[in-house]
């Protein structure tokens, strides 16, 4: 008799445990929905920005300040070319500029002298003692030449003024040419340094110290670090359903969970031979990826007509021993494990090919401690049991029925 009482109390505690907190479980129905068809497309991970720094002048490599994998801030010097010849040319250009400045000063002085003391009136330059020949020319020869039409002082003065002004303009032109030459040399001096255009990492180095290089020869491949994109060639009919800003699931080959990539750019023309369109997808910042890595894109095929299929939330699926399981709710409200065969996964919902039927109830987001037989749904309103009289024993039939349950 005491053994029966112990078993009855133990079964009552177990039943209470299985029925406890049934309202905490989220029960959803298996329903049909138009999940669509997703096509797997292979893509390649690349850096969001990639540049190849090339030589701009013929020179010799003087220094390499970074190797593959080294990171640099924006403006850091990566490769330095020999600039000794350009420095010598710059010194010569500075000397030419100083000569041009001196020529301007001389030309302006000559022009000022022409204003104050015109050369057309300067007959005193003629040779002779005491200036007598010049005086005679000024008193007799010059007036006579003017009277006879052989000399015009105004035209002579105008010609002398134009000559002086031309000398000033030529000197100023020489100064501008010297300044332009200096600017050209300064630009070439900047070309002797390969500078990082943005914060990033060195991917490839093509030269060594001492190598002679020619214009256009590759020096360094440099890419942005921390921001990646996926490039893929999609069939034309798949591109029609995409638009910039749309998010698609991407699976990388580093065994990571799918991430949402954003459509960044859709190229306007298709490849003439492959009949595919290049599409770029940006990965979220901080994604663990490497340039050249394989990626798999799930692209929806909006051109196909697929009937509605049975779907359940992806969070309701439990994997055990390589099998996909769900906790189905039986008519009594208890959880029962069922093996299901899954189809296309859209991220939030997954297609169920077998194992459940439409309108079946399952447990969504099952907790780790959930077991088969646990009461997850109340099917009857709770009734308060009548207290047993002291000294009485429950019938043996009731104990057997509880044990069976």
C-alpha positions as a Python dict, from the first residue, in 0.01 Angstrom:
ca = {
    (1, 'X'): (0, 0, 0),
    (2, 'X'): (276, 243, 85),
    (3, 'X'): (453, 156, -243),
    (4, 'X'): (139, 248, -436),
    (5, 'X'): (114, 580, -253),
    (6, 'X'): (481, 656, -338),
    (7, 'X'): (436, 569, -704),
    (8, 'X'): (121, 781, -725),
    (9, 'X'): (294, 1083, -575),
    (10, 'X'): (599, 1037, -804),
    (11, 'X'): (380, 1020, -1115),
    (12, 'X'): (188, 1325, -999),
    (13, 'X'): (512, 1522, -965),
    (14, 'X'): (627, 1407, -1309),
    (15, 'X'): (295, 1504, -1463),
    (16, 'X'): (315, 1843, -1293),
    (17, 'X'): (665, 1892, -1437),
    (18, 'X'): (559, 1799, -1790),
    (19, 'X'): (259, 2032, -1768),
    (20, 'X'): (447, 2326, -1615),
    (21, 'X'): (488, 2652, -1807),
    (22, 'X'): (310, 2526, -2119),
    (23, 'X'): (224, 2889, -2202),
    (24, 'X'): (594, 2970, -2250),
    (25, 'X'): (615, 2770, -2574),
    (26, 'X'): (550, 2935, -2908),
    (27, 'X'): (314, 2723, -3115),
    (28, 'X'): (290, 2786, -3492),
    (29, 'X'): (105, 2614, -3774),
    (30, 'X'): (245, 2450, -4083),
    (31, 'X'): (116, 2656, -4374),
    (32, 'X'): (153, 2690, -4746),
    (33, 'X'): (332, 2994, -4883),
    (34, 'X'): (491, 3116, -5203),
    (35, 'X'): (853, 3090, -5103),
    (36, 'X'): (988, 3116, -5458),
    (37, 'X'): (1286, 2947, -5616),
    (38, 'X'): (1639, 3049, -5521),
    (39, 'X'): (1924, 2973, -5759),
    (40, 'X'): (2277, 2919, -5624),
    (41, 'X'): (2532, 3137, -5807),
    (42, 'X'): (2908, 3120, -5751),
    (43, 'X'): (3087, 3447, -5682),
    (44, 'X'): (3428, 3575, -5580),
    (45, 'X'): (3513, 3795, -5282),
    (46, 'X'): (3717, 4103, -5371),
    (47, 'X'): (3820, 4415, -5186),
    (48, 'X'): (3576, 4703, -5217),
    (49, 'X'): (3855, 4924, -5356),
    (50, 'X'): (4160, 4790, -5539),
    (51, 'X'): (4425, 4991, -5724),
    (52, 'X'): (4747, 4904, -5902),
    (53, 'X'): (5023, 5160, -5854),
    (54, 'X'): (5247, 5188, -6161),
    (55, 'X'): (5566, 5379, -6243),
    (56, 'X'): (5512, 5720, -6401),
    (57, 'X'): (5871, 5806, -6492),
    (58, 'X'): (6180, 5606, -6594),
    (59, 'X'): (6386, 5564, -6280),
    (60, 'X'): (6542, 5315, -6041),
    (61, 'X'): (6363, 5174, -5735),
    (62, 'X'): (6519, 5338, -5433),
    (63, 'X'): (6307, 5193, -5152),
    (64, 'X'): (6013, 4960, -5081),
    (65, 'X'): (5837, 5033, -4752),
    (66, 'X'): (5575, 4759, -4751),
    (67, 'X'): (5535, 4392, -4833),
    (68, 'X'): (5239, 4164, -4892),
    (69, 'X'): (4998, 4184, -4600),
    (70, 'X'): (5132, 4509, -4454),
    (71, 'X'): (4870, 4770, -4371),
    (72, 'X'): (4914, 5142, -4424),
    (73, 'X'): (4727, 5460, -4350),
    (74, 'X'): (4616, 5699, -4621),
    (75, 'X'): (4907, 5902, -4757),
    (76, 'X'): (5180, 5656, -4656),
    (77, 'X'): (5469, 5609, -4901),
    (78, 'X'): (5482, 5254, -5039),
    (79, 'X'): (5757, 5273, -5306),
    (80, 'X'): (6024, 5541, -5359),
    (81, 'X'): (6201, 5592, -5695),
    (82, 'X'): (6536, 5763, -5748),
    (83, 'X'): (6483, 6141, -5781),
    (84, 'X'): (6841, 6271, -5796),
    (85, 'X'): (6819, 6368, -6166),
    (86, 'X'): (6493, 6555, -6107),
    (87, 'X'): (6641, 6740, -5810),
    (88, 'X'): (6926, 6862, -6031),
    (89, 'X'): (6679, 6976, -6296),
    (90, 'X'): (6481, 7162, -6032),
    (91, 'X'): (6793, 7353, -5922),
    (92, 'X'): (6856, 7453, -6284),
    (93, 'X'): (6495, 7566, -6314),
    (94, 'X'): (6528, 7781, -6001),
    (95, 'X'): (6843, 7941, -6152),
    (96, 'X'): (6655, 8012, -6475),
    (97, 'X'): (6380, 8175, -6275),
    (98, 'X'): (6625, 8402, -6098),
    (99, 'X'): (6772, 8502, -6436),
    (100, 'X'): (6423, 8579, -6563),
    (101, 'X'): (6356, 8800, -6261),
    (102, 'X'): (6679, 8991, -6328),
    (103, 'X'): (6586, 9030, -6695),
    (104, 'X'): (6251, 9179, -6594),
    (105, 'X'): (6420, 9431, -6368),
    (106, 'X'): (6661, 9533, -6647),
    (107, 'X'): (6383, 9564, -6907),
    (108, 'X'): (6171, 9775, -6672),
    (109, 'X'): (6470, 10002, -6605),
    (110, 'X'): (6530, 10048, -6978),
    (111, 'X'): (6164, 10130, -7029),
    (112, 'X'): (6174, 10386, -6751),
    (113, 'X'): (6483, 10545, -6903),
    (114, 'X'): (6308, 10569, -7237),
    (115, 'X'): (6023, 10758, -7072),
    (116, 'X'): (6258, 11008, -6907),
    (117, 'X'): (6540, 11032, -7163),
    (118, 'X'): (6428, 10916, -7508),
    (119, 'X'): (6693, 10776, -7736),
    (120, 'X'): (6548, 10964, -8033),
    (121, 'X'): (6664, 11292, -7874),
    (122, 'X'): (7001, 11160, -7766),
    (123, 'X'): (7237, 11298, -8029),
    (124, 'X'): (7498, 11360, -7763),
    (125, 'X'): (7619, 11004, -7809),
    (126, 'X'): (7806, 11100, -8124),
    (127, 'X'): (8185, 11104, -8089),
    (128, 'X'): (8385, 11426, -8071),
    (129, 'X'): (8537, 11658, -7817),
    (130, 'X'): (8328, 11893, -7610),
    (131, 'X'): (8012, 11762, -7778),
    (132, 'X'): (8052, 11985, -8078),
    (133, 'X'): (7957, 11725, -8345),
    (134, 'X'): (7645, 11630, -8154),
    (135, 'X'): (7555, 11994, -8114),
    (136, 'X'): (7595, 12056, -8484),
    (137, 'X'): (7376, 11753, -8564),
    (138, 'X'): (7110, 11871, -8326),
    (139, 'X'): (7112, 12227, -8465),
    (140, 'X'): (7150, 12161, -8836),
    (141, 'X'): (7151, 11795, -8941),
    (142, 'X'): (6840, 11671, -8759),
    (143, 'X'): (6617, 11967, -8852),
    (144, 'X'): (6736, 11948, -9210),
    (145, 'X'): (6658, 11572, -9225),
    (146, 'X'): (6317, 11640, -9085),
    (147, 'X'): (6254, 11921, -9332),
    (148, 'X'): (6357, 11703, -9621),
    (149, 'X'): (6138, 11410, -9498),
    (150, 'X'): (6432, 11188, -9414),
    (151, 'X'): (6362, 11169, -9035),
    (152, 'X'): (6052, 11162, -8808),
    (153, 'X'): (6125, 11199, -8435),
    (154, 'X'): (5774, 11087, -8329),
    (155, 'X'): (5798, 10761, -8520),
    (156, 'X'): (6146, 10704, -8383),
    (157, 'X'): (6024, 10756, -8024),
    (158, 'X'): (5724, 10528, -8078),
    (159, 'X'): (5954, 10255, -8211),
    (160, 'X'): (6188, 10288, -7914),
    (161, 'X'): (5896, 10262, -7667),
    (162, 'X'): (5761, 9949, -7837),
    (163, 'X'): (6109, 9794, -7824),
    (164, 'X'): (6141, 9860, -7451),
    (165, 'X'): (5794, 9726, -7374),
    (166, 'X'): (5865, 9417, -7581),
    (167, 'X'): (6178, 9359, -7374),
    (168, 'X'): (5971, 9373, -7053),
    (169, 'X'): (5710, 9133, -7193),
    (170, 'X'): (5976, 8886, -7308),
    (171, 'X'): (6139, 8892, -6966),
    (172, 'X'): (5802, 8826, -6799),
    (173, 'X'): (5739, 8536, -7039),
    (174, 'X'): (6073, 8385, -6945),
    (175, 'X'): (5968, 8406, -6579),
    (176, 'X'): (5641, 8223, -6649),
    (177, 'X'): (5824, 7957, -6844),
    (178, 'X'): (6065, 7908, -6554),
    (179, 'X'): (5771, 7877, -6310),
    (180, 'X'): (5598, 7624, -6536),
    (181, 'X'): (5919, 7424, -6564),
    (182, 'X'): (5945, 7417, -6184),
    (183, 'X'): (5585, 7296, -6153),
    (184, 'X'): (5649, 7021, -6406),
    (185, 'X'): (5954, 6903, -6217),
    (186, 'X'): (5763, 6912, -5888),
    (187, 'X'): (5491, 6693, -6041),
    (188, 'X'): (5752, 6444, -6158),
    (189, 'X'): (5907, 6446, -5812),
    (190, 'X'): (5567, 6351, -5670),
    (191, 'X'): (5552, 6068, -5924),
    (192, 'X'): (5870, 5921, -5774),
    (193, 'X'): (5665, 5825, -5466),
    (194, 'X'): (5384, 5570, -5476),
    (195, 'X'): (5146, 5686, -5202),
    (196, 'X'): (4857, 5489, -5048),
    (197, 'X'): (4534, 5652, -5175),
    (198, 'X'): (4336, 5515, -4878),
    (199, 'X'): (4382, 5301, -4570),
    (200, 'X'): (4441, 4945, -4684),
    (201, 'X'): (4675, 4652, -4728),
    (202, 'X'): (4943, 4558, -4980),
    (203, 'X'): (4841, 4257, -5193),
    (204, 'X'): (5134, 4216, -5435),
    (205, 'X'): (5476, 4375, -5485),
    (206, 'X'): (5623, 4342, -5836),
    (207, 'X'): (5967, 4509, -5800),
    (208, 'X'): (6274, 4501, -5580),
    (209, 'X'): (6514, 4770, -5465),
    (210, 'X'): (6749, 4863, -5750),
    (211, 'X'): (6522, 4751, -6033),
    (212, 'X'): (6495, 4998, -6324),
    (213, 'X'): (6133, 5073, -6413),
    (214, 'X'): (5961, 5234, -6708),
    (215, 'X'): (5635, 5432, -6722),
    (216, 'X'): (5336, 5200, -6689),
    (217, 'X'): (5526, 4918, -6520),
    (218, 'X'): (5331, 4773, -6220),
    (219, 'X'): (5482, 4836, -5878),
    (220, 'X'): (5224, 4740, -5611),
    (221, 'X'): (4870, 4605, -5589),
    (222, 'X'): (4690, 4783, -5306),
    (223, 'X'): (4339, 4723, -5171),
    (224, 'X'): (4113, 4859, -4903),
    (225, 'X'): (4107, 4658, -4580),
    (226, 'X'): (3793, 4580, -4378),
    (227, 'X'): (3542, 4628, -4661),
    (228, 'X'): (3472, 4353, -4914),
    (229, 'X'): (3232, 4284, -5196),
    (230, 'X'): (3121, 3978, -5394),
    (231, 'X'): (3136, 3984, -5773),
    (232, 'X'): (2920, 3738, -5965),
    (233, 'X'): (2810, 3686, -6325),
    (234, 'X'): (2435, 3627, -6331),
    (235, 'X'): (2210, 3512, -6616),
    (236, 'X'): (2003, 3792, -6762),
    (237, 'X'): (1671, 3651, -6640),
    (238, 'X'): (1794, 3654, -6279),
    (239, 'X'): (1915, 4013, -6300),
    (240, 'X'): (1567, 4136, -6388),
    (241, 'X'): (1449, 4064, -6034),
    (242, 'X'): (1733, 4254, -5864),
    (243, 'X'): (1760, 4620, -5774),
    (244, 'X'): (2024, 4828, -5590),
    (245, 'X'): (1989, 4804, -5214),
    (246, 'X'): (1826, 4460, -5219),
    (247, 'X'): (1968, 4209, -4970),
    (248, 'X'): (2050, 3848, -5058),
    (249, 'X'): (2196, 3567, -4844),
    (250, 'X'): (2560, 3483, -4914),
    (251, 'X'): (2748, 3177, -4786),
    (252, 'X'): (3128, 3204, -4767),
    (253, 'X'): (3355, 2901, -4780),
    (254, 'X'): (3496, 2956, -4430),
    (255, 'X'): (3212, 2757, -4267),
    (256, 'X'): (3046, 3075, -4144),
    (257, 'X'): (2675, 3145, -4118),
    (258, 'X'): (2502, 3311, -4415),
    (259, 'X'): (2530, 3688, -4423),
    (260, 'X'): (2311, 3943, -4599),
    (261, 'X'): (2486, 4105, -4893),
    (262, 'X'): (2350, 4423, -5050),
    (263, 'X'): (2321, 4475, -5425),
    (264, 'X'): (2570, 4756, -5491),
    (265, 'X'): (2604, 4780, -5868),
    (266, 'X'): (2441, 4612, -6168),
    (267, 'X'): (2642, 4649, -6487),
    (268, 'X'): (2434, 4788, -6774),
    (269, 'X'): (2549, 4546, -7047),
    (270, 'X'): (2574, 4168, -7073),
    (271, 'X'): (2880, 3976, -7179),
    (272, 'X'): (2868, 3906, -7553),
    (273, 'X'): (2998, 3550, -7524),
    (274, 'X'): (2863, 3426, -7189),
    (275, 'X'): (2539, 3630, -7196),
    (276, 'X'): (2574, 3712, -6827),
    (277, 'X'): (2562, 4040, -6636),
    (278, 'X'): (2821, 4135, -6373),
    (279, 'X'): (2664, 4226, -6036),
    (280, 'X'): (2847, 4352, -5727),
    (281, 'X'): (2724, 4280, -5373),
    (282, 'X'): (2868, 4455, -5066),
    (283, 'X'): (2930, 4248, -4754),
    (284, 'X'): (2849, 4390, -4410),
    (285, 'X'): (3139, 4570, -4237),
    (286, 'X'): (3345, 4339, -4020),
    (287, 'X'): (3272, 4027, -4225),
    (288, 'X'): (3559, 3778, -4200),
    (289, 'X'): (3662, 3736, -4563),
    (290, 'X'): (3966, 3730, -4790),
    (291, 'X'): (4014, 3859, -5144),
    (292, 'X'): (3974, 3577, -5395),
    (293, 'X'): (3757, 3370, -5160),
    (294, 'X'): (3470, 3162, -5298),
    (295, 'X'): (3115, 3273, -5218),
    (296, 'X'): (2775, 3124, -5293),
    (297, 'X'): (2481, 3357, -5358),
    (298, 'X'): (2112, 3268, -5325),
    (299, 'X'): (1942, 3463, -5604),
    (300, 'X'): (1560, 3449, -5635),
    (301, 'X'): (1426, 3336, -5971),
    (302, 'X'): (1118, 3551, -6023),
    (303, 'X'): (1063, 3421, -6377),
    (304, 'X'): (963, 3070, -6264),
    (305, 'X'): (604, 2983, -6167),
    (306, 'X'): (615, 2758, -5858),
    (307, 'X'): (299, 2658, -5664),
    (308, 'X'): (268, 2726, -5293),
    (309, 'X'): (456, 2479, -5074),
    (310, 'X'): (444, 2371, -4711),
    (311, 'X'): (677, 2588, -4505),
    (312, 'X'): (776, 2622, -4142),
    (313, 'X'): (999, 2872, -3961),
    (314, 'X'): (1366, 2786, -3991),
    (315, 'X'): (1398, 2842, -3617),
    (316, 'X'): (1163, 2545, -3551),
    (317, 'X'): (1405, 2289, -3699),
    (318, 'X'): (1631, 2095, -3463),
    (319, 'X'): (1925, 1892, -3593),
    (320, 'X'): (2022, 1574, -3411),
    (321, 'X'): (2247, 1306, -3553),
    (322, 'X'): (2238, 1463, -3898),
    (323, 'X'): (1857, 1450, -3911),
    (324, 'X'): (1617, 1742, -3927),
    (325, 'X'): (1354, 1720, -3650),
    (326, 'X'): (1060, 1927, -3531),
    (327, 'X'): (850, 1912, -3215),
    (328, 'X'): (494, 1853, -3333),
    (329, 'X'): (202, 1905, -3094),
    (330, 'X'): (-37, 1610, -3061),
    (331, 'X'): (-411, 1650, -2987),
    (332, 'X'): (-341, 1622, -2611),
    (333, 'X'): (-97, 1918, -2630),
    (334, 'X'): (222, 1714, -2581),
    (335, 'X'): (537, 1756, -2790),
    (336, 'X'): (626, 1470, -3024),
    (337, 'X'): (947, 1448, -3228),
    (338, 'X'): (904, 1409, -3602),
    (339, 'X'): (1166, 1360, -3870),
    (340, 'X'): (1118, 1599, -4159),
    (341, 'X'): (1276, 1631, -4502),
    (342, 'X'): (1354, 1989, -4590),
    (343, 'X'): (1374, 2169, -4922),
    (344, 'X'): (1459, 2526, -5019),
    (345, 'X'): (1560, 2756, -4733),
    (346, 'X'): (1480, 3125, -4779),
    (347, 'X'): (1647, 3229, -4457),
    (348, 'X'): (1339, 3280, -4238),
    (349, 'X'): (1121, 2994, -4363),
    (350, 'X'): (1211, 2656, -4507),
    (351, 'X'): (1017, 2424, -4735),
    (352, 'X'): (907, 2091, -4583),
    (353, 'X'): (886, 1804, -4829),
    (354, 'X'): (765, 1535, -4586),
    (355, 'X'): (707, 1473, -4216),
    (356, 'X'): (425, 1720, -4143),
    (357, 'X'): (95, 1821, -4297),
    (358, 'X'): (-76, 2152, -4348),
    (359, 'X'): (-218, 2311, -4031),
    (360, 'X'): (-12, 2082, -3805),
    (361, 'X'): (106, 2259, -3491),
    (362, 'X'): (479, 2267, -3411),
    (363, 'X'): (696, 2436, -3149),
    (364, 'X'): (893, 2733, -3276),
    (365, 'X'): (1228, 2814, -3112),
    (366, 'X'): (1224, 2501, -2894),
    (367, 'X'): (1434, 2544, -2579),
    (368, 'X'): (1735, 2314, -2532),
    (369, 'X'): (1568, 2118, -2250),
    (370, 'X'): (1251, 2032, -2438),
    (371, 'X'): (1179, 1658, -2453),
    (372, 'X'): (923, 1442, -2627),
    (373, 'X'): (612, 1409, -2414),
    (374, 'X'): (644, 1751, -2254),
    (375, 'X'): (310, 1930, -2227),
    (376, 'X'): (349, 2242, -2443),
    (377, 'X'): (-16, 2338, -2490),
    (378, 'X'): (-313, 2337, -2253),
    (379, 'X'): (-600, 2148, -2415),
    (380, 'X'): (-846, 2160, -2118),
    (381, 'X'): (-918, 2432, -1862),
    (382, 'X'): (-751, 2364, -1528),
    (383, 'X'): (-986, 2230, -1257),
    (384, 'X'): (-914, 2236, -890),
    (385, 'X'): (-888, 1882, -750),
    (386, 'X'): (-1094, 1798, -438),
    (387, 'X'): (-880, 1739, -130),
    (388, 'X'): (-854, 1377, -29),
    (389, 'X'): (-988, 1276, 308),
    (390, 'X'): (-736, 1198, 576),
    (391, 'X'): (-656, 833, 612),
    (392, 'X'): (-801, 731, 275),
    (393, 'X'): (-605, 569, -3),
    (394, 'X'): (-645, 623, -379),
    (395, 'X'): (-794, 329, -566),
    (396, 'X'): (-547, 97, -731),
    (397, 'X'): (-712, 149, -1070),
    (398, 'X'): (-627, 522, -1063),
    (399, 'X'): (-261, 446, -982),
    (400, 'X'): (-240, 207, -1274),
    (401, 'X'): (-398, 465, -1508),
    (402, 'X'): (-149, 733, -1395),
    (403, 'X'): (142, 496, -1445),
    (404, 'X'): (21, 422, -1796),
    (405, 'X'): (15, 791, -1868),
}
